[in-house]
Amino acid sequence: MNLDKRISRIAGILILFGMLAGLLSIVPSVESTEFLKELFPNRSQVLIGAVFQFLLVPIYIGFALILFKTLKAHKGNSAIGFVGFRMIAGAFQIFGVIYYPCSFILVRLI
């Protein structure tokens, strides 16, 4: 199996894992209009969603890093931009995951 085919398969597997983790990270109580009231009673759902959100970070960044060599051969600047924006998205994702447990503290203070 040549290198490009192996890279494509790994990237495809990462995309599938990303979709699965994204679906499992959906928490209806967080997306409701009164999420502060519904957050604490559903804290186990929220923490499970946060774990799957955290799993999305290495998938996002790993996908970009796997495809970097292939993209760089076609357009170097676009490849660097793609990896850079994926890392920024990963940083925002980690911030969101850290915010979930901190929101429990906020609910107890209210």
Backbone torsions as a table, in degrees:
resi	resn	phi	psi	omega
1	MET	NA	128.8	-178.7
2	ASN	-77.8	167.8	-172.2
3	LEU	-64.9	-41.4	-178.5
4	ASP	-64.1	-38.1	179.3
5	LYS	-67.3	-39.8	179.0
6	ARG	-66.5	-40.9	177.9
7	ILE	-62.9	-41.5	179.8
8	SER	-64.2	-39.8	179.1
9	ARG	-67.1	-42.3	178.5
10	ILE	-62.9	-42.5	178.8
11	ALA	-63.0	-40.7	177.7
12	GLY	-63.9	-41.0	177.7
13	ILE	-63.8	-40.5	177.7
14	LEU	-63.9	-38.0	177.5
15	ILE	-63.8	-44.1	179.1
16	LEU	-64.0	-43.4	176.3
17	PHE	-62.7	-36.9	177.8
18	GLY	-64.4	-41.3	177.5
19	MET	-65.6	-41.9	179.4
20	LEU	-64.6	-46.1	178.7
21	ALA	-65.1	-36.3	177.7
22	GLY	-64.3	-40.7	177.5
23	LEU	-67.1	-38.8	-178.9
24	LEU	-76.8	-11.7	-179.5
25	SER	-91.6	-0.4	-179.7
26	ILE	-74.9	125.6	179.6
27	VAL	-124.9	108.6	-176.7
28	PRO	-61.2	-32.4	-177.8
29	SER	-68.7	-25.9	178.6
30	VAL	-77.1	-29.1	-176.4
31	GLU	-91.8	2.1	179.3
32	SER	-80.0	167.8	-178.9
33	THR	-72.8	-26.6	179.0
34	GLU	-112.5	54.7	-173.2
35	PHE	-68.3	-24.9	178.9
36	LEU	-67.8	-32.2	177.8
37	LYS	-77.7	-31.8	-176.6
38	GLU	-92.0	-7.7	-173.6
39	LEU	-71.0	-50.4	-175.3
40	PHE	-67.1	-43.4	177.8
41	PRO	-62.9	-26.9	-179.1
42	ASN	-107.4	33.7	-173.5
43	ARG	-63.4	-30.8	179.2
44	SER	-69.1	-38.8	175.3
45	GLN	-62.2	-42.1	-178.4
46	VAL	-65.3	-41.2	179.3
47	LEU	-68.5	-37.5	175.6
48	ILE	-64.2	-41.9	175.7
49	GLY	-61.8	-38.2	178.8
50	ALA	-66.8	-36.9	178.0
51	VAL	-63.6	-44.6	179.4
52	PHE	-69.4	-33.4	173.7
53	GLN	-63.3	-39.2	178.5
54	PHE	-66.1	-35.7	177.1
55	LEU	-66.1	-24.6	178.6
56	LEU	-68.2	-27.5	-176.6
57	VAL	-61.9	-54.8	179.2
58	PRO	-66.5	-25.5	177.1
59	ILE	-68.7	-46.1	178.2
60	TYR	-58.9	-50.6	-175.8
61	ILE	-71.6	-38.9	178.7
62	GLY	-62.8	-38.2	177.3
63	PHE	-60.6	-44.8	-179.8
64	ALA	-66.7	-40.6	-178.8
65	LEU	-69.8	-34.5	177.9
66	ILE	-65.0	-42.3	-177.3
67	LEU	-84.9	-5.2	-174.5
68	PHE	-59.0	-46.8	-176.8
69	LYS	-63.0	-40.8	179.6
70	THR	-68.4	-43.5	-180.0
71	LEU	-68.6	-34.5	-179.2
72	LYS	-64.7	-32.1	178.5
73	ALA	-65.8	-28.4	-178.7
74	HIS	-93.0	-51.7	179.3
75	LYS	-144.6	107.1	-175.6
76	GLY	-64.0	-47.0	-177.9
77	ASN	-66.3	-37.4	178.5
78	SER	-66.0	-36.8	179.3
79	ALA	-65.4	-42.6	178.4
80	ILE	-65.1	-40.9	177.5
81	GLY	-64.1	-40.5	178.7
82	PHE	-61.6	-47.6	179.0
83	VAL	-65.2	-41.9	-179.9
84	GLY	-61.8	-45.9	-179.7
85	PHE	-69.3	-32.0	175.3
86	ARG	-66.6	-37.3	177.5
87	MET	-68.3	-37.7	175.7
88	ILE	-64.0	-42.6	177.5
89	ALA	-62.0	-38.6	177.2
90	GLY	-64.1	-38.2	178.2
91	ALA	-65.1	-42.9	176.6
92	PHE	-64.3	-36.3	178.8
93	GLN	-64.7	-44.6	178.3
94	ILE	-62.9	-40.0	176.9
95	PHE	-59.6	-42.4	178.7
96	GLY	-65.8	-37.5	179.2
97	VAL	-67.8	-37.7	178.1
98	ILE	-69.7	-31.8	-179.5
99	TYR	-66.7	-34.3	-178.9
100	TYR	-55.5	-56.0	179.3
101	PRO	-64.4	-31.4	178.3
102	CYS	-68.0	-25.8	179.0
103	SER	-69.3	-24.6	174.4
104	PHE	-63.2	-40.5	178.1
105	ILE	-64.2	-40.8	178.5
106	LEU	-62.5	-39.9	-179.8
107	VAL	-64.9	-39.7	-179.9
108	ARG	-68.8	-27.9	179.3
109	LEU	-76.6	-25.2	-176.9
110	ILE	-80.3	NA	NA
